[in-house]
Amino acid sequence: MGLRHKRSHTRCRRCGSISFNFKRKVCVKCGFGSTPKMRSHKWMRKAGY
Ligand SMILES: [Zn+2]
């Protein structure tokens, strides 16, 4: 508990958010690294997208 100093995420080259996981080499937001396509945002459609 507490010691969460190590950042596992860095800036993603594609979506620009700090969601690129170092260890997995995958962006958890847009899927960069795991898929050539943008990750689908099914959960975003509810917000009128
Ligand atoms: Zn991304």
mmCIF file of the protein (N, C-alpha, C, O) and its ligand, coordinates in Angstrom:
data_MODEL
# 
_entry.id   MODEL 
# 
loop_
_entity.id 
_entity.type 
_entity.pdbx_number_of_molecules 
1 polymer     1 
2 non-polymer 1 
# 
_entity_poly.entity_id                      1 
_entity_poly.type                           'polypeptide(L)' 
_entity_poly.nstd_linkage                   no 
_entity_poly.nstd_monomer                   no 
_entity_poly.pdbx_seq_one_letter_code       MGLRHKRSHTRCRRCGSISFNFKRKVCVKCGFGSTPKMRSHKWMRKAGY 
_entity_poly.pdbx_seq_one_letter_code_can   MGLRHKRSHTRCRRCGSISFNFKRKVCVKCGFGSTPKMRSHKWMRKAGY 
_entity_poly.pdbx_strand_id                 A 
# 
loop_
_entity_poly_seq.entity_id 
_entity_poly_seq.num 
_entity_poly_seq.mon_id 
_entity_poly_seq.hetero 
1 1  MET n 
1 2  GLY n 
1 3  LEU n 
1 4  ARG n 
1 5  HIS n 
1 6  LYS n 
1 7  ARG n 
1 8  SER n 
1 9  HIS n 
1 10 THR n 
1 11 ARG n 
1 12 CYS n 
1 13 ARG n 
1 14 ARG n 
1 15 CYS n 
1 16 GLY n 
1 17 SER n 
1 18 ILE n 
1 19 SER n 
1 20 PHE n 
1 21 ASN n 
1 22 PHE n 
1 23 LYS n 
1 24 ARG n 
1 25 LYS n 
1 26 VAL n 
1 27 CYS n 
1 28 VAL n 
1 29 LYS n 
1 30 CYS n 
1 31 GLY n 
1 32 PHE n 
1 33 GLY n 
1 34 SER n 
1 35 THR n 
1 36 PRO n 
1 37 LYS n 
1 38 MET n 
1 39 ARG n 
1 40 SER n 
1 41 HIS n 
1 42 LYS n 
1 43 TRP n 
1 44 MET n 
1 45 ARG n 
1 46 LYS n 
1 47 ALA n 
1 48 GLY n 
1 49 TYR n 
# 
loop_
_struct_asym.id 
_struct_asym.entity_id 
A 1 
B 2 
# 
loop_
_chem_comp.id 
_chem_comp.type 
_chem_comp.mon_nstd_flag 
ALA 'L-peptide linking' y 
ARG 'L-peptide linking' y 
ASN 'L-peptide linking' y 
CYS 'L-peptide linking' y 
GLY 'peptide linking'   y 
HIS 'L-peptide linking' y 
ILE 'L-peptide linking' y 
LEU 'L-peptide linking' y 
LYS 'L-peptide linking' y 
MET 'L-peptide linking' y 
PHE 'L-peptide linking' y 
PRO 'L-peptide linking' y 
SER 'L-peptide linking' y 
THR 'L-peptide linking' y 
TRP 'L-peptide linking' y 
TYR 'L-peptide linking' y 
VAL 'L-peptide linking' y 
ZN  non-polymer         . 
# 
_pdbx_entity_nonpoly.entity_id   2 
_pdbx_entity_nonpoly.name        ? 
_pdbx_entity_nonpoly.comp_id     ZN 
# 
_pdbx_nonpoly_scheme.asym_id         B 
_pdbx_nonpoly_scheme.entity_id       2 
_pdbx_nonpoly_scheme.mon_id          ZN 
_pdbx_nonpoly_scheme.ndb_seq_num     1 
_pdbx_nonpoly_scheme.pdb_seq_num     101 
_pdbx_nonpoly_scheme.auth_seq_num    101 
_pdbx_nonpoly_scheme.pdb_mon_id      ZN 
_pdbx_nonpoly_scheme.auth_mon_id     ZN 
_pdbx_nonpoly_scheme.pdb_strand_id   A 
_pdbx_nonpoly_scheme.pdb_ins_code    . 
# 
loop_
_atom_site.group_PDB 
_atom_site.id 
_atom_site.type_symbol 
_atom_site.label_atom_id 
_atom_site.label_alt_id 
_atom_site.label_comp_id 
_atom_site.label_asym_id 
_atom_site.label_entity_id 
_atom_site.label_seq_id 
_atom_site.pdbx_PDB_ins_code 
_atom_site.Cartn_x 
_atom_site.Cartn_y 
_atom_site.Cartn_z 
_atom_site.occupancy 
_atom_site.B_iso_or_equiv 
_atom_site.pdbx_formal_charge 
_atom_site.auth_seq_id 
_atom_site.auth_comp_id 
_atom_site.auth_asym_id 
_atom_site.auth_atom_id 
_atom_site.pdbx_PDB_model_num 
ATOM   1   N  N  . MET A 1 1  ? 0.834   -1.200 0.000   1.00 0.00 ? 1   MET A N  1 
ATOM   2   C  CA . MET A 1 1  ? 0.000   0.000  0.000   1.00 0.00 ? 1   MET A CA 1 
ATOM   3   C  C  . MET A 1 1  ? 0.871   1.253  0.000   1.00 0.00 ? 1   MET A C  1 
ATOM   4   O  O  . MET A 1 1  ? 1.918   1.293  0.647   1.00 0.00 ? 1   MET A O  1 
ATOM   5   N  N  . GLY A 1 2  ? 0.451   2.223  -0.694  1.00 0.00 ? 2   GLY A N  1 
ATOM   6   C  CA . GLY A 1 2  ? 1.183   3.474  -0.663  1.00 0.00 ? 2   GLY A CA 1 
ATOM   7   C  C  . GLY A 1 2  ? 2.177   3.625  -1.805  1.00 0.00 ? 2   GLY A C  1 
ATOM   8   O  O  . GLY A 1 2  ? 1.933   4.357  -2.764  1.00 0.00 ? 2   GLY A O  1 
ATOM   9   N  N  . LEU A 1 3  ? 3.289   2.931  -1.693  1.00 0.00 ? 3   LEU A N  1 
ATOM   10  C  CA . LEU A 1 3  ? 4.377   3.153  -2.631  1.00 0.00 ? 3   LEU A CA 1 
ATOM   11  C  C  . LEU A 1 3  ? 4.008   2.893  -4.091  1.00 0.00 ? 3   LEU A C  1 
ATOM   12  O  O  . LEU A 1 3  ? 4.282   1.828  -4.644  1.00 0.00 ? 3   LEU A O  1 
ATOM   13  N  N  . ARG A 1 4  ? 3.393   3.880  -4.680  1.00 0.00 ? 4   ARG A N  1 
ATOM   14  C  CA . ARG A 1 4  ? 3.059   3.725  -6.089  1.00 0.00 ? 4   ARG A CA 1 
ATOM   15  C  C  . ARG A 1 4  ? 3.846   4.757  -6.885  1.00 0.00 ? 4   ARG A C  1 
ATOM   16  O  O  . ARG A 1 4  ? 3.287   5.577  -7.613  1.00 0.00 ? 4   ARG A O  1 
ATOM   17  N  N  . HIS A 1 5  ? 5.126   4.689  -6.724  1.00 0.00 ? 5   HIS A N  1 
ATOM   18  C  CA . HIS A 1 5  ? 5.969   5.686  -7.373  1.00 0.00 ? 5   HIS A CA 1 
ATOM   19  C  C  . HIS A 1 5  ? 6.289   5.334  -8.809  1.00 0.00 ? 5   HIS A C  1 
ATOM   20  O  O  . HIS A 1 5  ? 6.397   6.210  -9.667  1.00 0.00 ? 5   HIS A O  1 
ATOM   21  N  N  . LYS A 1 6  ? 6.439   4.053  -9.064  1.00 0.00 ? 6   LYS A N  1 
ATOM   22  C  CA . LYS A 1 6  ? 6.793   3.633  -10.417 1.00 0.00 ? 6   LYS A CA 1 
ATOM   23  C  C  . LYS A 1 6  ? 5.630   3.861  -11.362 1.00 0.00 ? 6   LYS A C  1 
ATOM   24  O  O  . LYS A 1 6  ? 4.533   3.338  -11.164 1.00 0.00 ? 6   LYS A O  1 
ATOM   25  N  N  . ARG A 1 7  ? 5.885   4.633  -12.371 1.00 0.00 ? 7   ARG A N  1 
ATOM   26  C  CA . ARG A 1 7  ? 4.828   4.851  -13.353 1.00 0.00 ? 7   ARG A CA 1 
ATOM   27  C  C  . ARG A 1 7  ? 4.922   3.775  -14.419 1.00 0.00 ? 7   ARG A C  1 
ATOM   28  O  O  . ARG A 1 7  ? 5.971   3.573  -15.032 1.00 0.00 ? 7   ARG A O  1 
ATOM   29  N  N  . SER A 1 8  ? 3.844   3.112  -14.623 1.00 0.00 ? 8   SER A N  1 
ATOM   30  C  CA . SER A 1 8  ? 3.848   2.066  -15.633 1.00 0.00 ? 8   SER A CA 1 
ATOM   31  C  C  . SER A 1 8  ? 3.341   2.596  -16.963 1.00 0.00 ? 8   SER A C  1 
ATOM   32  O  O  . SER A 1 8  ? 3.416   1.916  -17.986 1.00 0.00 ? 8   SER A O  1 
ATOM   33  N  N  . HIS A 1 9  ? 2.824   3.814  -16.935 1.00 0.00 ? 9   HIS A N  1 
ATOM   34  C  CA . HIS A 1 9  ? 2.302   4.375  -18.170 1.00 0.00 ? 9   HIS A CA 1 
ATOM   35  C  C  . HIS A 1 9  ? 3.061   5.635  -18.574 1.00 0.00 ? 9   HIS A C  1 
ATOM   36  O  O  . HIS A 1 9  ? 3.457   6.450  -17.740 1.00 0.00 ? 9   HIS A O  1 
ATOM   37  N  N  . THR A 1 10 ? 3.243   5.760  -19.868 1.00 0.00 ? 10  THR A N  1 
ATOM   38  C  CA . THR A 1 10 ? 3.885   6.948  -20.399 1.00 0.00 ? 10  THR A CA 1 
ATOM   39  C  C  . THR A 1 10 ? 3.020   7.494  -21.538 1.00 0.00 ? 10  THR A C  1 
ATOM   40  O  O  . THR A 1 10 ? 1.971   6.936  -21.860 1.00 0.00 ? 10  THR A O  1 
ATOM   41  N  N  . ARG A 1 11 ? 3.473   8.581  -22.134 1.00 0.00 ? 11  ARG A N  1 
ATOM   42  C  CA . ARG A 1 11 ? 2.642   9.206  -23.159 1.00 0.00 ? 11  ARG A CA 1 
ATOM   43  C  C  . ARG A 1 11 ? 2.559   8.331  -24.400 1.00 0.00 ? 11  ARG A C  1 
ATOM   44  O  O  . ARG A 1 11 ? 3.561   7.811  -24.891 1.00 0.00 ? 11  ARG A O  1 
ATOM   45  N  N  . CYS A 1 12 ? 1.365   8.188  -24.877 1.00 0.00 ? 12  CYS A N  1 
ATOM   46  C  CA . CYS A 1 12 ? 1.132   7.388  -26.070 1.00 0.00 ? 12  CYS A CA 1 
ATOM   47  C  C  . CYS A 1 12 ? 1.386   8.243  -27.305 1.00 0.00 ? 12  CYS A C  1 
ATOM   48  O  O  . CYS A 1 12 ? 0.995   9.409  -27.359 1.00 0.00 ? 12  CYS A O  1 
ATOM   49  N  N  . ARG A 1 13 ? 2.037   7.655  -28.285 1.00 0.00 ? 13  ARG A N  1 
ATOM   50  C  CA . ARG A 1 13 ? 2.383   8.391  -29.497 1.00 0.00 ? 13  ARG A CA 1 
ATOM   51  C  C  . ARG A 1 13 ? 1.149   8.678  -30.332 1.00 0.00 ? 13  ARG A C  1 
ATOM   52  O  O  . ARG A 1 13 ? 1.126   9.634  -31.107 1.00 0.00 ? 13  ARG A O  1 
ATOM   53  N  N  . ARG A 1 14 ? 0.152   7.875  -30.179 1.00 0.00 ? 14  ARG A N  1 
ATOM   54  C  CA . ARG A 1 14 ? -1.011  8.005  -31.054 1.00 0.00 ? 14  ARG A CA 1 
ATOM   55  C  C  . ARG A 1 14 ? -2.114  8.861  -30.452 1.00 0.00 ? 14  ARG A C  1 
ATOM   56  O  O  . ARG A 1 14 ? -2.595  9.795  -31.094 1.00 0.00 ? 14  ARG A O  1 
ATOM   57  N  N  . CYS A 1 15 ? -2.519  8.549  -29.219 1.00 0.00 ? 15  CYS A N  1 
ATOM   58  C  CA . CYS A 1 15 ? -3.640  9.293  -28.648 1.00 0.00 ? 15  CYS A CA 1 
ATOM   59  C  C  . CYS A 1 15 ? -3.153  10.419 -27.745 1.00 0.00 ? 15  CYS A C  1 
ATOM   60  O  O  . CYS A 1 15 ? -3.926  11.301 -27.372 1.00 0.00 ? 15  CYS A O  1 
ATOM   61  N  N  . GLY A 1 16 ? -1.865  10.387 -27.394 1.00 0.00 ? 16  GLY A N  1 
ATOM   62  C  CA . GLY A 1 16 ? -1.300  11.513 -26.654 1.00 0.00 ? 16  GLY A CA 1 
ATOM   63  C  C  . GLY A 1 16 ? -1.601  11.501 -25.170 1.00 0.00 ? 16  GLY A C  1 
ATOM   64  O  O  . GLY A 1 16 ? -1.217  12.429 -24.459 1.00 0.00 ? 16  GLY A O  1 
ATOM   65  N  N  . SER A 1 17 ? -2.265  10.494 -24.694 1.00 0.00 ? 17  SER A N  1 
ATOM   66  C  CA . SER A 1 17 ? -2.540  10.453 -23.267 1.00 0.00 ? 17  SER A CA 1 
ATOM   67  C  C  . SER A 1 17 ? -1.544  9.531  -22.568 1.00 0.00 ? 17  SER A C  1 
ATOM   68  O  O  . SER A 1 17 ? -0.878  8.706  -23.195 1.00 0.00 ? 17  SER A O  1 
ATOM   69  N  N  . ILE A 1 18 ? -1.469  9.695  -21.287 1.00 0.00 ? 18  ILE A N  1 
ATOM   70  C  CA . ILE A 1 18 ? -0.515  8.890  -20.525 1.00 0.00 ? 18  ILE A CA 1 
ATOM   71  C  C  . ILE A 1 18 ? -1.114  7.523  -20.262 1.00 0.00 ? 18  ILE A C  1 
ATOM   72  O  O  . ILE A 1 18 ? -1.433  7.179  -19.124 1.00 0.00 ? 18  ILE A O  1 
ATOM   73  N  N  . SER A 1 19 ? -1.262  6.767  -21.301 1.00 0.00 ? 19  SER A N  1 
ATOM   74  C  CA . SER A 1 19 ? -1.909  5.470  -21.156 1.00 0.00 ? 19  SER A CA 1 
ATOM   75  C  C  . SER A 1 19 ? -1.104  4.345  -21.786 1.00 0.00 ? 19  SER A C  1 
ATOM   76  O  O  . SER A 1 19 ? -1.553  3.200  -21.842 1.00 0.00 ? 19  SER A O  1 
ATOM   77  N  N  . PHE A 1 20 ? 0.082   4.681  -22.257 1.00 0.00 ? 20  PHE A N  1 
ATOM   78  C  CA . PHE A 1 20 ? 0.909   3.655  -22.880 1.00 0.00 ? 20  PHE A CA 1 
ATOM   79  C  C  . PHE A 1 20 ? 1.653   2.875  -21.815 1.00 0.00 ? 20  PHE A C  1 
ATOM   80  O  O  . PHE A 1 20 ? 2.493   3.418  -21.098 1.00 0.00 ? 20  PHE A O  1 
ATOM   81  N  N  . ASN A 1 21 ? 1.337   1.608  -21.724 1.00 0.00 ? 21  ASN A N  1 
ATOM   82  C  CA . ASN A 1 21 ? 1.927   0.773  -20.695 1.00 0.00 ? 21  ASN A CA 1 
ATOM   83  C  C  . ASN A 1 21 ? 3.327   0.317  -21.095 1.00 0.00 ? 21  ASN A C  1 
ATOM   84  O  O  . ASN A 1 21 ? 3.518   -0.298 -22.144 1.00 0.00 ? 21  ASN A O  1 
ATOM   85  N  N  . PHE A 1 22 ? 4.268   0.618  -20.272 1.00 0.00 ? 22  PHE A N  1 
ATOM   86  C  CA . PHE A 1 22 ? 5.667   0.285  -20.528 1.00 0.00 ? 22  PHE A CA 1 
ATOM   87  C  C  . PHE A 1 22 ? 5.885   -1.213 -20.654 1.00 0.00 ? 22  PHE A C  1 
ATOM   88  O  O  . PHE A 1 22 ? 6.474   -1.696 -21.621 1.00 0.00 ? 22  PHE A O  1 
ATOM   89  N  N  . LYS A 1 23 ? 5.410   -1.922 -19.676 1.00 0.00 ? 23  LYS A N  1 
ATOM   90  C  CA . LYS A 1 23 ? 5.668   -3.358 -19.628 1.00 0.00 ? 23  LYS A CA 1 
ATOM   91  C  C  . LYS A 1 23 ? 4.978   -4.102 -20.757 1.00 0.00 ? 23  LYS A C  1 
ATOM   92  O  O  . LYS A 1 23 ? 5.561   -4.978 -21.396 1.00 0.00 ? 23  LYS A O  1 
ATOM   93  N  N  . ARG A 1 24 ? 3.734   -3.739 -20.990 1.00 0.00 ? 24  ARG A N  1 
ATOM   94  C  CA . ARG A 1 24 ? 2.968   -4.471 -22.000 1.00 0.00 ? 24  ARG A CA 1 
ATOM   95  C  C  . ARG A 1 24 ? 3.170   -3.898 -23.390 1.00 0.00 ? 24  ARG A C  1 
ATOM   96  O  O  . ARG A 1 24 ? 2.812   -4.527 -24.386 1.00 0.00 ? 24  ARG A O  1 
ATOM   97  N  N  . LYS A 1 25 ? 3.750   -2.696 -23.459 1.00 0.00 ? 25  LYS A N  1 
ATOM   98  C  CA . LYS A 1 25 ? 3.947   -2.019 -24.744 1.00 0.00 ? 25  LYS A CA 1 
ATOM   99  C  C  . LYS A 1 25 ? 2.626   -1.846 -25.464 1.00 0.00 ? 25  LYS A C  1 
ATOM   100 O  O  . LYS A 1 25 ? 2.522   -2.020 -26.678 1.00 0.00 ? 25  LYS A O  1 
ATOM   101 N  N  . VAL A 1 26 ? 1.639   -1.505 -24.693 1.00 0.00 ? 26  VAL A N  1 
ATOM   102 C  CA . VAL A 1 26 ? 0.306   -1.332 -25.248 1.00 0.00 ? 26  VAL A CA 1 
ATOM   103 C  C  . VAL A 1 26 ? -0.350  -0.129 -24.603 1.00 0.00 ? 26  VAL A C  1 
ATOM   104 O  O  . VAL A 1 26 ? -0.254  0.082  -23.394 1.00 0.00 ? 26  VAL A O  1 
ATOM   105 N  N  . CYS A 1 27 ? -1.012  0.648  -25.423 1.00 0.00 ? 27  CYS A N  1 
ATOM   106 C  CA . CYS A 1 27 ? -1.754  1.760  -24.863 1.00 0.00 ? 27  CYS A CA 1 
ATOM   107 C  C  . CYS A 1 27 ? -3.122  1.254  -24.436 1.00 0.00 ? 27  CYS A C  1 
ATOM   108 O  O  . CYS A 1 27 ? -3.860  0.668  -25.228 1.00 0.00 ? 27  CYS A O  1 
ATOM   109 N  N  . VAL A 1 28 ? -3.442  1.488  -23.188 1.00 0.00 ? 28  VAL A N  1 
ATOM   110 C  CA . VAL A 1 28 ? -4.699  0.968  -22.677 1.00 0.00 ? 28  VAL A CA 1 
ATOM   111 C  C  . VAL A 1 28 ? -5.879  1.817  -23.139 1.00 0.00 ? 28  VAL A C  1 
ATOM   112 O  O  . VAL A 1 28 ? -7.036  1.420  -22.998 1.00 0.00 ? 28  VAL A O  1 
ATOM   113 N  N  . LYS A 1 29 ? -5.579  2.973  -23.685 1.00 0.00 ? 29  LYS A N  1 
ATOM   114 C  CA . LYS A 1 29 ? -6.675  3.850  -24.094 1.00 0.00 ? 29  LYS A CA 1 
ATOM   115 C  C  . LYS A 1 29 ? -7.077  3.609  -25.543 1.00 0.00 ? 29  LYS A C  1 
ATOM   116 O  O  . LYS A 1 29 ? -8.254  3.402  -25.838 1.00 0.00 ? 29  LYS A O  1 
ATOM   117 N  N  . CYS A 1 30 ? -6.096  3.634  -26.452 1.00 0.00 ? 30  CYS A N  1 
ATOM   118 C  CA . CYS A 1 30 ? -6.434  3.499  -27.861 1.00 0.00 ? 30  CYS A CA 1 
ATOM   119 C  C  . CYS A 1 30 ? -6.005  2.159  -28.434 1.00 0.00 ? 30  CYS A C  1 
ATOM   120 O  O  . CYS A 1 30 ? -6.339  1.836  -29.574 1.00 0.00 ? 30  CYS A O  1 
ATOM   121 N  N  . GLY A 1 31 ? -5.275  1.382  -27.661 1.00 0.00 ? 31  GLY A N  1 
ATOM   122 C  CA . GLY A 1 31 ? -4.894  0.066  -28.139 1.00 0.00 ? 31  GLY A CA 1 
ATOM   123 C  C  . GLY A 1 31 ? -3.624  0.076  -28.973 1.00 0.00 ? 31  GLY A C  1 
ATOM   124 O  O  . GLY A 1 31 ? -3.294  -0.933 -29.596 1.00 0.00 ? 31  GLY A O  1 
ATOM   125 N  N  . PHE A 1 32 ? -2.909  1.182  -29.001 1.00 0.00 ? 32  PHE A N  1 
ATOM   126 C  CA . PHE A 1 32 ? -1.663  1.280  -29.752 1.00 0.00 ? 32  PHE A CA 1 
ATOM   127 C  C  . PHE A 1 32 ? -0.658  0.261  -29.236 1.00 0.00 ? 32  PHE A C  1 
ATOM   128 O  O  . PHE A 1 32 ? -0.384  0.190  -28.038 1.00 0.00 ? 32  PHE A O  1 
ATOM   129 N  N  . GLY A 1 33 ? -0.115  -0.521 -30.152 1.00 0.00 ? 33  GLY A N  1 
ATOM   130 C  CA . GLY A 1 33 ? 0.836   -1.539 -29.738 1.00 0.00 ? 33  GLY A CA 1 
ATOM   131 C  C  . GLY A 1 33 ? 0.226   -2.926 -29.831 1.00 0.00 ? 33  GLY A C  1 
ATOM   132 O  O  . GLY A 1 33 ? 0.915   -3.909 -30.103 1.00 0.00 ? 33  GLY A O  1 
ATOM   133 N  N  . SER A 1 34 ? -1.062  -2.987 -29.604 1.00 0.00 ? 34  SER A N  1 
ATOM   134 C  CA . SER A 1 34 ? -1.712  -4.290 -29.658 1.00 0.00 ? 34  SER A CA 1 
ATOM   135 C  C  . SER A 1 34 ? -2.532  -4.425 -30.929 1.00 0.00 ? 34  SER A C  1 
ATOM   136 O  O  . SER A 1 34 ? -2.672  -5.521 -31.472 1.00 0.00 ? 34  SER A O  1 
ATOM   137 N  N  . THR A 1 35 ? -3.075  -3.311 -31.404 1.00 0.00 ? 35  THR A N  1 
ATOM   138 C  CA . THR A 1 35 ? -3.874  -3.354 -32.615 1.00 0.00 ? 35  THR A CA 1 
ATOM   139 C  C  . THR A 1 35 ? -3.552  -2.156 -33.500 1.00 0.00 ? 35  THR A C  1 
ATOM   140 O  O  . THR A 1 35 ? -3.337  -1.055 -32.994 1.00 0.00 ? 35  THR A O  1 
ATOM   141 N  N  . PRO A 1 36 ? -3.516  -2.356 -34.808 1.00 0.00 ? 36  PRO A N  1 
ATOM   142 C  CA . PRO A 1 36 ? -3.244  -1.243 -35.722 1.00 0.00 ? 36  PRO A CA 1 
ATOM   143 C  C  . PRO A 1 36 ? -4.413  -0.281 -35.814 1.00 0.00 ? 36  PRO A C  1 
ATOM   144 O  O  . PRO A 1 36 ? -4.261  0.881  -36.190 1.00 0.00 ? 36  PRO A O  1 
ATOM   145 N  N  . LYS A 1 37 ? -5.572  -0.788 -35.464 1.00 0.00 ? 37  LYS A N  1 
ATOM   146 C  CA . LYS A 1 37 ? -6.756  0.072  -35.488 1.00 0.00 ? 37  LYS A CA 1 
ATOM   147 C  C  . LYS A 1 37 ? -6.951  0.732  -34.130 1.00 0.00 ? 37  LYS A C  1 
ATOM   148 O  O  . LYS A 1 37 ? -6.437  0.254  -33.118 1.00 0.00 ? 37  LYS A O  1 
ATOM   149 N  N  . MET A 1 38 ? -7.681  1.811  -34.115 1.00 0.00 ? 38  MET A N  1 
ATOM   150 C  CA . MET A 1 38 ? -8.008  2.433  -32.845 1.00 0.00 ? 38  MET A CA 1 
ATOM   151 C  C  . MET A 1 38 ? -8.914  1.496  -32.074 1.00 0.00 ? 38  MET A C  1 
ATOM   152 O  O  . MET A 1 38 ? -9.799  0.850  -32.636 1.00 0.00 ? 38  MET A O  1 
ATOM   153 N  N  . ARG A 1 39 ? -8.679  1.439  -30.802 1.00 0.00 ? 39  ARG A N  1 
ATOM   154 C  CA . ARG A 1 39 ? -9.527  0.608  -29.964 1.00 0.00 ? 39  ARG A CA 1 
ATOM   155 C  C  . ARG A 1 39 ? -10.945 1.119  -30.023 1.00 0.00 ? 39  ARG A C  1 
ATOM   156 O  O  . ARG A 1 39 ? -11.177 2.327  -29.973 1.00 0.00 ? 39  ARG A O  1 
ATOM   157 N  N  . SER A 1 40 ? -11.881 0.225  -30.128 1.00 0.00 ? 40  SER A N  1 
ATOM   158 C  CA . SER A 1 40 ? -13.272 0.670  -30.190 1.00 0.00 ? 40  SER A CA 1 
ATOM   159 C  C  . SER A 1 40 ? -13.737 1.120  -28.823 1.00 0.00 ? 40  SER A C  1 
ATOM   160 O  O  . SER A 1 40 ? -13.409 0.536  -27.791 1.00 0.00 ? 40  SER A O  1 
ATOM   161 N  N  . HIS A 1 41 ? -14.499 2.161  -28.862 1.00 0.00 ? 41  HIS A N  1 
ATOM   162 C  CA . HIS A 1 41 ? -14.963 2.706  -27.587 1.00 0.00 ? 41  HIS A CA 1 
ATOM   163 C  C  . HIS A 1 41 ? -16.457 2.472  -27.453 1.00 0.00 ? 41  HIS A C  1 
ATOM   164 O  O  . HIS A 1 41 ? -17.265 3.389  -27.608 1.00 0.00 ? 41  HIS A O  1 
ATOM   165 N  N  . LYS A 1 42 ? -16.797 1.264  -27.171 1.00 0.00 ? 42  LYS A N  1 
ATOM   166 C  CA . LYS A 1 42 ? -18.212 0.944  -27.027 1.00 0.00 ? 42  LYS A CA 1 
ATOM   167 C  C  . LYS A 1 42 ? -18.822 1.732  -25.877 1.00 0.00 ? 42  LYS A C  1 
ATOM   168 O  O  . LYS A 1 42 ? -19.969 2.176  -25.928 1.00 0.00 ? 42  LYS A O  1 
ATOM   169 N  N  . TRP A 1 43 ? -18.015 1.884  -24.848 1.00 0.00 ? 43  TRP A N  1 
ATOM   170 C  CA . TRP A 1 43 ? -18.512 2.562  -23.649 1.00 0.00 ? 43  TRP A CA 1 
ATOM   171 C  C  . TRP A 1 43 ? -18.682 4.048  -23.888 1.00 0.00 ? 43  TRP A C  1 
ATOM   172 O  O  . TRP A 1 43 ? -19.251 4.756  -23.058 1.00 0.00 ? 43  TRP A O  1 
ATOM   173 N  N  . MET A 1 44 ? -18.184 4.526  -25.037 1.00 0.00 ? 44  MET A N  1 
ATOM   174 C  CA . MET A 1 44 ? -18.286 5.959  -25.295 1.00 0.00 ? 44  MET A CA 1 
ATOM   175 C  C  . MET A 1 44 ? -19.592 6.301  -25.994 1.00 0.00 ? 44  MET A C  1 
ATOM   176 O  O  . MET A 1 44 ? -20.041 7.447  -25.971 1.00 0.00 ? 44  MET A O  1 
ATOM   177 N  N  . ARG A 1 45 ? -20.196 5.292  -26.618 1.00 0.00 ? 45  ARG A N  1 
ATOM   178 C  CA . ARG A 1 45 ? -21.403 5.561  -27.408 1.00 0.00 ? 45  ARG A CA 1 
ATOM   179 C  C  . ARG A 1 45 ? -22.535 6.076  -26.532 1.00 0.00 ? 45  ARG A C  1 
ATOM   180 O  O  . ARG A 1 45 ? -23.400 6.828  -26.981 1.00 0.00 ? 45  ARG A O  1 
ATOM   181 N  N  . LYS A 1 46 ? -22.511 5.659  -25.290 1.00 0.00 ? 46  LYS A N  1 
ATOM   182 C  CA . LYS A 1 46 ? -23.563 6.115  -24.381 1.00 0.00 ? 46  LYS A CA 1 
ATOM   183 C  C  . LYS A 1 46 ? -23.536 7.630  -24.241 1.00 0.00 ? 46  LYS A C  1 
ATOM   184 O  O  . LYS A 1 46 ? -24.565 8.269  -24.023 1.00 0.00 ? 46  LYS A O  1 
ATOM   185 N  N  . ALA A 1 47 ? -22.349 8.186  -24.370 1.00 0.00 ? 47  ALA A N  1 
ATOM   186 C  CA . ALA A 1 47 ? -22.202 9.622  -24.218 1.00 0.00 ? 47  ALA A CA 1 
ATOM   187 C  C  . ALA A 1 47 ? -22.500 10.372 -25.513 1.00 0.00 ? 47  ALA A C  1 
ATOM   188 O  O  . ALA A 1 47 ? -22.049 11.501 -25.706 1.00 0.00 ? 47  ALA A O  1 
ATOM   189 N  N  . GLY A 1 48 ? -23.260 9.737  -26.390 1.00 0.00 ? 48  GLY A N  1 
ATOM   190 C  CA . GLY A 1 48 ? -23.643 10.394 -27.622 1.00 0.00 ? 48  GLY A CA 1 
ATOM   191 C  C  . GLY A 1 48 ? -22.524 10.504 -28.618 1.00 0.00 ? 48  GLY A C  1 
ATOM   192 O  O  . GLY A 1 48 ? -22.382 11.526 -29.290 1.00 0.00 ? 48  GLY A O  1 
ATOM   193 N  N  . TYR A 1 49 ? -21.728 9.468  -28.721 1.00 0.00 ? 49  TYR A N  1 
ATOM   194 C  CA . TYR A 1 49 ? -20.609 9.528  -29.662 1.00 0.00 ? 49  TYR A CA 1 
ATOM   195 C  C  . TYR A 1 49 ? -20.891 8.712  -30.899 1.00 0.00 ? 49  TYR A C  1 
ATOM   196 O  O  . TYR A 1 49 ? -20.056 8.649  -31.802 1.00 0.00 ? 49  TYR A O  1 
HETATM 197 ZN ZN . ZN  B 2 .  ? -2.977  5.621  -27.122 1.00 0.00 2 101 ZN  A ZN 1 
# 
